[in-house]
Amino acid sequence: MPRYKLTIEFDGTNYSGWQKQPNANTVEEEVEAGLSRILTETVDVIGQGRTDSGVHAQGQVAHFDFPEPLDPDRILYALLGVLPHDIAVWKMQEVSDDFHARFDAKSRYYKYQIARRPVSLLRNISEMVLDDLDVEAMRYCAQKIIGTHNFDSFTKPDNDNPDSTCEVSRSEFIDEDPLLIYHIEANRFVRHMVRRLVGTIIEVGKGKRAVDEFTDMIENPSKQKNAHGASAKGLILKDVNYKKS
């Protein structure tokens, strides 16, 4: 049966995340409904992973199977007419039947946008922080994250992912005036990890926490430690990298 890979961009403001759930509006549900309407058959979409309520994506990846060959250009054009304006499927390609959007992912890449002044055009996709920030201290904390660590200090209990060990290959702050953007790439992420890392680092930048406290949270992980979560609206799933496609 032919398998198709989708690349999806969405503004998560009005959604309870990617993954389908009862009594909530989700991106996965909208994409499935759009494809099912076009193809006049029920379509089951498998995403690379979930995103939290209010989180955005430029490069969310999913796949679905269909019993006959499809024209990707025709499907992409048809989706323009049936999907909400805050969801866009901008790439569709046929892949091998053993490709899996979740299990074949080699790494995920997120960015978190911090607005250093009021920015009307980016208000839905950035968190405004007007305080003076010690950016060098924040960069020091970001470097501490690189490597393989247990991130229990920065997650919530999750029965689906009890292991909080992640291998982080990139963690840095880059100035792109008027934004300060945090970039992080890892083989996997645990629940609320990026938002809690960023939120806690911002507190270091504000002088509300010491660098040594952050270092202790990395080096001596515990779910009892009090990480501070940043707002969901500044977080964007930028890209997902694959071993094969």
C-alpha positions in Angstrom: 0.0 0.0 0.0 1.5 3.4 -1.0 2.7 5.5 2.0 2.9 9.4 1.9 4.9 11.7 4.0 3.4 15.1 4.8 5.2 18.3 6.0 2.9 20.6 7.9 3.0 24.1 9.2 0.5 25.4 11.7 -0.2 28.2 14.1 -1.1 26.4 17.3 -2.8 29.3 19.0 -6.3 27.8 18.6 -5.5 24.2 19.1 -5.0 21.8 22.0 -1.8 20.5 20.4 -1.2 18.0 17.6 -2.5 14.8 19.0 -6.2 13.8 18.8 -8.0 13.9 22.1 -11.6 13.8 23.2 -13.5 17.1 23.4 -10.6 19.2 22.0 -9.7 20.8 18.7 -6.3 19.4 17.5 -4.2 19.8 14.4 -4.0 16.0 13.7 -7.8 15.8 13.7 -8.1 18.7 11.2 -5.5 17.2 8.8 -7.2 13.8 9.0 -10.6 15.3 8.4 -9.3 17.3 5.4 -7.7 14.2 3.8 -10.8 12.1 4.4 -13.0 14.7 2.8 -10.8 14.9 -0.3 -10.3 11.1 -0.7 -13.8 10.1 0.5 -12.3 7.5 2.7 -11.2 7.5 6.4 -7.5 8.4 6.6 -5.4 7.6 9.7 -2.5 10.1 10.0 0.6 9.2 12.1 2.6 12.2 13.4 6.3 12.3 14.4 5.2 13.2 17.9 2.9 15.4 19.8 3.1 19.1 20.5 1.6 20.9 23.5 -1.4 23.1 23.4 -0.5 26.5 21.9 2.8 25.3 20.4 3.4 26.0 16.7 5.2 24.2 13.9 7.0 25.0 10.6 8.1 21.4 10.0 5.7 18.9 11.6 6.0 15.6 9.8 3.3 12.9 9.5 2.5 9.9 7.2 -0.5 8.1 6.0 -1.3 5.1 3.8 -3.8 4.9 1.0 -4.7 1.9 -1.2 -4.1 3.5 -4.5 -1.5 6.0 -6.0 -2.2 9.7 -5.4 -1.1 12.9 -7.1 0.7 14.9 -4.4 0.2 18.2 -6.2 -3.5 17.6 -6.6 -3.9 16.7 -2.9 -1.9 19.7 -1.7 -4.0 22.0 -3.8 -7.2 20.4 -2.6 -6.1 20.8 1.1 -5.9 24.5 0.6 -9.6 24.6 0.2 -10.6 22.3 3.2 -8.1 23.1 5.9 -8.4 26.0 8.3 -6.2 29.0 7.4 -3.9 28.4 10.3 -2.8 24.9 9.1 -0.9 24.4 5.8 0.3 21.1 4.4 3.1 22.4 2.1 4.9 19.2 1.1 3.7 15.7 0.2 5.8 12.9 -1.1 5.5 9.1 -1.6 7.9 7.2 0.6 8.9 3.6 1.1 6.2 1.5 2.9 8.5 1.0 5.9 9.0 4.7 6.6 7.6 5.8 9.9 7.2 9.5 10.8 7.9 8.9 14.5 10.3 5.9 14.7 12.6 6.9 11.8 13.2 10.4 13.2 16.9 11.0 13.9 16.4 14.4 15.6 13.9 17.1 16.3 14.8 20.8 16.1 12.8 23.5 18.1 13.3 27.2 18.4 11.9 29.5 21.1 11.3 33.2 20.2 11.8 35.8 22.9 10.7 39.3 21.8 12.8 42.1 23.4 10.3 44.8 22.6 6.6 44.9 21.6 6.4 43.2 18.1 2.8 43.2 16.9 3.4 41.0 13.8 5.0 38.3 16.0 2.8 38.5 19.0 1.2 35.0 18.5 4.6 33.3 18.0 6.9 34.9 20.6 7.0 35.6 24.3 7.7 39.2 25.2 10.4 39.8 27.9 11.1 43.4 28.6 13.4 42.9 31.6 17.1 43.4 31.3 18.6 40.0 30.7 22.1 38.7 31.4 22.4 37.0 28.0 25.9 35.7 28.6 24.6 33.8 31.7 21.8 32.4 29.6 24.3 31.3 26.9 26.4 29.6 29.6 23.3 27.7 30.7 22.5 26.8 27.1 25.9 25.2 26.6 25.4 23.1 29.8 22.5 21.4 28.1 24.6 20.0 25.2 25.3 16.3 25.5 23.4 13.3 27.0 21.5 14.1 30.1 18.6 13.0 32.2 16.1 15.9 32.1 13.9 14.9 35.0 14.3 18.4 36.5 12.6 19.8 33.4 9.7 17.5 32.7 6.5 16.1 34.2 5.7 12.4 35.0 4.7 10.8 31.7 3.7 7.1 31.5 4.3 7.1 27.8 7.9 8.2 28.1 9.2 7.3 31.6 12.8 7.7 30.5 13.9 11.4 30.5 17.3 10.8 28.9 17.9 12.9 25.8 20.9 13.5 23.6 21.1 17.3 22.8 23.3 18.2 19.8 22.5 21.9 19.7 21.6 24.5 22.3 22.3 28.2 21.8 20.8 31.7 21.9 21.1 33.8 18.7 20.2 37.5 18.4 17.9 38.3 15.5 16.8 41.8 16.6 14.1 42.3 17.9 14.1 38.6 18.9 16.4 36.6 21.0 15.9 33.0 19.7 16.8 29.8 21.5 17.7 26.9 19.2 17.7 23.3 20.5 18.1 20.0 18.6 18.0 16.5 20.2 17.3 13.0 19.3 14.1 13.2 21.4 12.3 15.5 23.9 10.3 14.7 27.0 7.1 16.4 28.0 7.4 20.2 28.5 11.2 19.9 28.4 12.0 22.8 26.0 9.5 25.3 27.7 10.9 24.4 31.1 14.5 24.8 30.0 13.8 28.1 28.4 11.7 29.4 31.3 14.3 28.5 33.8 17.1 30.0 31.8 15.1 33.3 31.4 14.9 33.4 35.2 18.7 33.1 35.3 18.8 35.9 32.8 16.6 38.1 35.0 18.8 37.3 38.1 16.0 35.4 39.8 18.1 32.2 39.8 21.8 31.5 40.0 23.7 29.8 37.2 24.8 27.2 39.8 21.2 26.3 40.5 20.5 25.7 36.8 23.7 23.6 36.6 22.6 21.5 39.6 19.3 20.8 37.9 21.2 19.4 34.9 23.8 17.5 36.8 21.6 16.2 39.6 18.2 15.6 38.0 15.0 15.3 40.0 11.3 15.7 39.2 11.0 17.4 42.6 13.1 20.4 41.4 11.1 23.5 40.5 11.7 24.3 36.8 9.9 27.4 35.5 7.9 26.8 32.3 7.8 29.5 29.5 4.7 30.3 27.6 3.7 27.8 24.8 3.2 30.6 22.3 7.0 31.2 21.8 7.8 27.6 20.9 8.0 26.4 17.3 8.9 22.9 16.0 11.3 24.0 13.2 12.3 20.7 11.6 12.5 16.9 12.0 15.5 15.1 10.5 15.3 11.5 9.3 17.5 8.5 8.7 15.6 7.7 5.6 12.5 8.8 3.7 
